Amino acid sequence: MTAQKLPKLKYLRVKNLQTAEAPQAVQLLSRLLACWSSNGVNSEACKEIEQEFKMAACKSVKPVKQQDSINFHAKRLYPKMVPQGKNRR
């Protein structure tokens, strides 16, 4: 079989791994699930991790991303500016 050549990319998206860090709640959840799988769900050994996870889950709130008001209004008013229907380009 002959190897196929891949098409050239115009640009390549790469995540910055230095800034990518798992939130504390995710790390605690994985520890809690591992504890439950080894000791059972109602185990006393997992109670401390469970309390830590509950506290971390209550603290972690996603920040509200503010919308750009110009883009919001342009998107909202776009259907009124451009005619709708089959002749639309």
N, C-alpha and C positions, 0 to 999 in steps of 0.2 A: 504494500500500500504506500502511496505517496502522501507526504505530509502536506496539509493545506496551509497556505500562508494566511495569517490573520490580517484584517484590514488595519490600516494605520489610524491611530486615535488623534483627534484634534487636541483634546485635553484629557487629563486624567484626574479624577477626584480621589483624594486621599485624606483620610481623617487624621488629625493630629493626635497621635497616641500618647503624647506627653501630658496633654490636658484632659484626656478621657480617663475619668476615674469613676468607679462604681459608687453610688450613694451608699451611705451607711446602712440604710434600711434594707437594701438589696443584699449586702454582705451578711447582715443579721438573719435575713430570711433564709439564705442558703445554709447558715450554721444551724438554724432551727429545724429546717427540713432534714438535714443530715442527722441531727440528734434524734428526731422523731423516728427516722428510718432505722436507727440502731437500737434505740431504747423503747420505742413505742410512743404513741401519741400522748397518753396520760401519764408519762413518766415524770417523777419529781426532779430528775436530773436536768430536764429541759425547761423547768419553770422560770429559772433566772434568765435564760436566753429569750424566752417568750416575753417576759416583762420588758427586757431591753428592746426587743423588736417593736412592741406596742408603743413604747415611748418614742422610738425613732420614727415610726410611721406617723405618729401624731405631729411630730415636729416638721417633717419634710412636707412642705407645701410648694407646689410649683409656682414660680413667679409669673405674674400675669403679664403677658407680652402686650405692650401698647401697640395699637394699630396705627398706621400712618393715615391721618385723616384725609389727605389728598387722594391717596389710592383707594381708600374706602369709598369716598364720594364718587370718584371716577368709575369705579366698578358698579356702584349702585345706579348711577345715571347713564351708563353706557347703553343699555337697551333702549332708552328714550331718545338717544342721539342717533343711533344707527337703525335704519328701517329693518323690521323683522320680516321674514318670509322667504320665498324661493329666490327672489332677486338679490338677496343679500350676498355680498362678496366676502 
